[in-house]
Amino acid sequence: MTTKLFRESAEAFKRALAAEMGCAPEDYQSHGLAIVGRPTASREPHLALATTCGAGSVLSVRDPRLGDWARQQQLKANQRVFLPSFLEDLAAYARELGHEGAKAHSASGGTVLAEDLPVRELPPGFALRELSLSEQEQLRAGGEFDNALGEPEERRRIAASRIAFAVVDSTGAPVAVTGIWDQYPGVDELGLDVLRTFRGNGFAAVLTIHATRWIRSQGRLPIYTYGFTNVRSMNNALSCGYRPLWFIAPVYVPSDMTR
């Protein structure tokens, strides 16, 4: 059963996603495949992006020759743009065109908020606080919170960062971190990491709900994504009031992601 909040969140996200991809929001309801050129103002650096919100699929390309190749495949079902074989072949063709190092990546799932949940309490001995920019930089260099804060070479992601929060132990050391960044106009994404030895204490849910409330307090739309094999992350999203809405699969050149 959907909620009013989910319907509002879904429609707002579809509009934002369509603007980035270069399609119409209605393309996601078409039950067909739309192959479109990426707008020059789009924030997405990928060579090609396959996206779907469950009905129609959209393949958005930076190089129009990739779109021409995709049309020639005459796919019988719109969802076939998510097949690893299709994405690998598209990446191979991109390399032939001179996009050196182009590679495909597996799909990620995306969720939007469906339920506004109350704040969760932390166990005794732990506290929640905001991280300073210098603390974020130090933790990023350590590599234990890369999903939350990005990797040091991810300049695009770091530049879009808005704020980060951590659960800290009695010594002040972070054991779990969430970072929030400006993904699309009006849309903030949150990333999350919990140190392995501290998992199972509810820290992920505490941070997810706190970050969600912060994003909404800024008048922006929160989204939460997860790798398709990351069942733990998907279940955390569900437990924090999020519901699945879309999938996205890219073909990209690694150097494009760090500019």
Secondary structure, 3 states (H helix, E strand, C coil): CCCHHHHHHHHHHHHHHHHHHCCCHHHHHCCCEEEEECCCCCCCCCCEEEEECCCCEEEEECCHHHHHHHHHCCCCCHHHHHCHHHHHHHHHHHHHCCCCCCEECCCEEEEEECCCCCCCCCCCCCEEEECCHHHHHHHHHHCCCHHHHCCCCCHHHHHCEEEEEEEECCCCCEEEEEEEEEEECCEEEEEEEECHHHCCCCHHHHHHHHHHHHHHHCCCEEEEEEECCCHHHHHHHHHCCEEEEEEEEEEECHHHHHC
